[in-house]
């Protein structure tokens, strides 16, 4: 693959391609025979995460050979955007009110999924790459074999490559030095001998196909066809084009980079009206959010619930391993990150990551922590009766 570089400039580019405030300039590359022989692929994500995670996500995919990286910052004032502008082959878009008016002719969409789809579709229509992968910042592409081999299996009728996701879990009491450590479980597919209820017991009602998060994968979509890029697949006239499932390429999904990160994100969902939850999340994920909202009075309660979902007992790990549903793919985004942005990788330690969750998340977590002291100060019903 020919090397590319990002030609940086201060102004943002408007939707018509003319310069505007605070947007990186279009990337330049030389046209070579290799460009036409090797399929080029891009990555697009709408991000609102700590800067170290966004930078690690970017560095990982650039190191894998992504020809372009499109980062749409949901918070236009996100300081991580300035950091991302130092990366090669990266387009940075700050999604402020002016962007949304220009993009859609109206205000910022209320639903996160609508914003993600609008941004991904824009990138898919504007990229010079042959394929584009729409993912989140907590997902990393993992290739057991060459991506080019997967694409070579597709014919012109195939509009996308379906990439199944694995879900990160912890085993027993293990703690990692990096937010990217842990094992990964595979989904329990129709026809598998295993059933979630037999493995996870009562907790299985909060899981879909044995996952706490989504189990249906993401899409590497062909460009140049005007597809609408939804969260999990491309669409043409409301229908998904034909596809194949990747054999040796997966997504590693870190559904909460730390337990506190998961707690903070779930508390954010808990502030949504019921109608929005119904549109945003699948049934089992909605059940998780409502359980946290209605049944978890303290942060410790939330973290204990998260452990039920994502920390395996020895028996659960043994069962999944025997069924070839548990593995330990090794990824270390800190290595390419250190080469691109020295010093940023320190933020990938769990304690440093939790400290950088931001004021919004910190406020939600602090409120639950205050519940502990309020409950401790309140006399129990038994002691209250005895004092009468």
N, C-alpha and C positions, 0 to 999 in steps of 0.2 A: 504494500500500500504506500502510495506516495505520501511524503510528510507534508503537513500543512501547518500554517501558523496563523494566529489571530492578529490581524492588523488593528491595533487599538486606537480609539479616538474618543475624545470626551463626549461628543454629542450622541444622544439617542437617535435611532432611526425611526421615522414615522412609518405608518403602515403602507404608505405609497413608496417607501424606499428612500425618501429624502431625509437629510439629517434633522434631528430634533434634539432636545436636551437629554443627556445622561443615558446614552445607549452605546454599546460597543459597535464598532463598524463591521461591515461584512468581511468574511474571511477570504483570503486570496490563496489560490493554489495553482501550480503549474499543471497544464494538461499533459499527461504522459500516456504511453501505451498501457502502463500498469493500471492507471485510473479506470480505463475502460474494461480491463480484463478482470479486475477484482471488485466484487460488489462492495460498495461503500455503505456504511451504516452510521446512523446518528442516534443520539439519545435525547429525549425530552422529559423534563420533570418540572412540576410546579412545586416550589419548595417554601417551607417555613419552619426551619429547624436550626439548631445551634450551628454556628459557622464551621466548626470542626467536622461535623457530619456532612454538611454540604460539600466542603472541600474534599473530604475523603471519598465521597460518592463520585465526584467529578474526576479525581485523580485515578481512581480504580478503572473507570470506563475509558478514560483517555489512554491508560496504560494497556488496556485490552485491544486498543486499535480503533476506537470510535473516531470517525472522520469529523464529526461535529457534536457539540454538546450544547443543548438549548436549556437554559435555566431561567424559569419565570418566577420571580420573587413575589409571593402573595402579599407580603408586606413591603411596599415600595421603599420604606426607610430601613430595611433590613441591612445591618452592617456587613453581613455575609456577601452581599452583592458586590461591594467594593473589593473584597477578597477574591471573588470569582473572576473579576475582570482581569486579574493578573494571570489567569490560566490560558494556555494555548487552545486554539480551536474551540473556543467557548463563546456563545452568544448570551449576553445577560439582558434580561428584560425586567424592568421594575413595573409592576402592575398597579400603577396609580390611577386616579380617577380619569385623567386624560387618556390613558391607555385604553380603559374600558369604553369610554365614549367613542374613541376612534375605532376600536375593535368591533363593538356591537351596537353603537349608536344609542346606548342607554347606560344606566348605572351598573356598577359591579354586581355580578350575579350573587345571590345570597348563598347558594349551595356550593360547597367546595368542589363537588364533582362536576358541576357546570363550568366552573372556572378552569379546572383541569382539562376538560374536553375542549373548551375554546382555545386554550393555549396550545395543547397538543396538535389540534387541527391546523392552527396557524403555522406551527413549526413544520408539520408534515407537508404543507403546501409550499413552504418557502425553502426548505432544505435542498441542498444540492446532492444529498446522499440518495442512494437507491432504496434504502430501507430505514425505518425509524422505529425505535423502541420507546414506548411510553411507559414509564415506571415512576416510582416515588423515591425519595431520598433514602428511605430505609430498606431499599432493595438493591442487591448487587448481582450482576450477571456472573454466572459461573459456568465455564466451558470445560467439560471433560474431553471434548474433541473440537476440532476447528469449526468455527461458526460458518466459514465458507462452505464446508462440506454439508452442513445442514441446509444452507440456501441452495446448493447445487441439486438437492433432492426435489426442489419445487419446480413446477413448470409454470408457464405463463398464466394458467388459469388460477393459480393459487395467489390469493391476495395477501396472505400473512402466514407467519410461522408462529404457532402457539407454543409458548415457553412455560412449562409448568413451574410452579414455585414450591420450594421447600420452606419449612417454617422452623426458625431457631428455637431451641429449648435448652434448658439447663438440666444437668443430671445431679440429683442429690443436692448436696450443699456446695457444689463447686462455685467458685467466684473467679472471674477472669481479670487479667490485667488490662484488657481492651474490651470495648463495647462490642467488638465483632467476634468474640470467642463464644464457644458453645457447640452443641450438636444440632442436627437438623432432622426433623421428621418429614416423611412423605405423606401425601394425602391417602386416606382410605377410599379407594375407588370402588365403584360398583363391580361386583364380582370377586372382590377380595374376601379371603376367609375371615379376616379380622372385622370386628364391629366395635365402634367407638365405646358403646356402653360396657362391653366386656373389659375394656382397658381402663377407661376413665370413670366408670361408675356414674354417680349422679351428676358429676361435672359434665358429662357428655351432652347434656341438654344445652349447654352453652357453646357447643362446638359444631362445626360443619365439616363433615368428612374427616373428623379427627383433628381439625385445625381450630385454633382460637381465632385466627384471622380468616382471610379469604382463601379458598382452595382451588380456584379455577384458572390460575395462571394469568399471564399478560401477553401482549402481542408485539411482534416485530413485523411492522406493516410495510407493504410495498408503497413507494411514493409515486407521484405522477398520475394518480387515478382519482384525485379529489375526494378521497375517503374522509369521513368524519371519524376522528379517533376518539372513541370512548375510553373508559378506564381500562377495560379488559379486552377490547377487540375493535377493529375498524368496522365501519358500516358504510354501505352504499345504498341509498334509497331505503334506509331503515333495516337492511338485511346485512348479515355478516358474509363477506366473500368466502369462497372455498379456502381451506387451510390444511396444513399438516402439523402434527405435533413433533416438536424437536425431540431427538433421541438422546443427545449428549450435551445439551445446553439447558441450564436451569436458572431460575432466579432464587437467590437466597433472601428470604424475607425476615427481617428483624422487627417483629411486631412489638415494638417497644425496645429501644436500644438498652435501656435499663428498666428495672421494675418501676422506679419513680417516673421515668419517661412514659411508660405505659399508663401509669396512674394519672399523670397530668393530661395525656391525650384523651383518656376515657372521661375524665371530668369535664374536658372541653365539650365532648359530644353530649354530656349530660345536661349542658345548658341549652341544647337545641330544642325547639318545640317538637312535639310528638310527630307531627306531619313531616317535618324535615328528617327526623330519624328514620321514618319509614321509607323515605326516598333515598337516603344515603347508605343505609346499612342492611345487610341480610338479617334474617330473623334471629339467628343465634347471636350475632354481634349486638343487635338491639337488646337482647336479653341480658348480655353482659353489662351494657351501659345502664340499663334500668336497675340491675342488681347493685351496681356501684352507687347509683343515685339514691336508691330507696332503702338499701339494706346495709350499706357500709358506712357506719357513722364516723369512722376515723381513718386516717391514712394507713394505720396498721391493718385495719380490716380490708382495705383495698389491696394492699400488698399481699396479704394472705390469700385473697381470692385470685390474684395474679399467679401466685405460686401453684395453686390448684390447676390452673390452666396451662402453665408453661414450665413448671419444674417437675421433672419425671421422678417417680419413685424407682428404686432398683428393679422392681417387678415389671413396671411399665416399660422401662428401658430394655429389659431382657426380652419381653414379648415383641416389641417393635424391632429389635435387632434380629431376632430369629426369623421374622417375616421380611427382612431386608427393607424395613421402613425407617431405619435410623442410621445416619452416617455422620461423618465429621469432615466435610470438605473444608480445606484450609484456605482462608483468604486473609490477607493482611494489607489493607489499603494504606496503612501507615508508611509502607515502603515507597510507593510512587508519590504519596503526598509529601514525604520528606524531601524528595527530589525536586518537587515543583514549588512547595511553599514551606521552607524550613521553619521549624518551631511550632507549626500548627498542630502536628500530630500529638503533642502533649495533651490536647483537648479530647483525645479519644480514650483516656483513662476514665473509668466509670464515675469516680468522684468529681473529676473536672467537668465531665459531660453534664452531670446532674446540676452542678453549680452554674452552668451556662444555659439552663433551660429558658431563661428569660423571665421578665417580670410577670407576664400574664400567667404562665404555668406556675411560677413560684407562689403567686397569690392564691391560686387554687389549692396547691399543696399545703400552704401555710394554714389556710382555713380549716382543712381537715386535721392538721396537727393541733390546732387550737381546740378542736373538739375533744381531744384527749384530756386537756387540762380542765375543760368545762365539765366533762363527765366525772373526772377525779374529784372535783370540788363539790359536785352535787351529791348529797347523801343518798344512799341506797334506800329503796322502799322499806326494807327491814329495819335499818337503823333509824329511819324517820319515825316509824311506828313506835320503836322502843323509847324515843326521846319524848313522846307525848306524855 
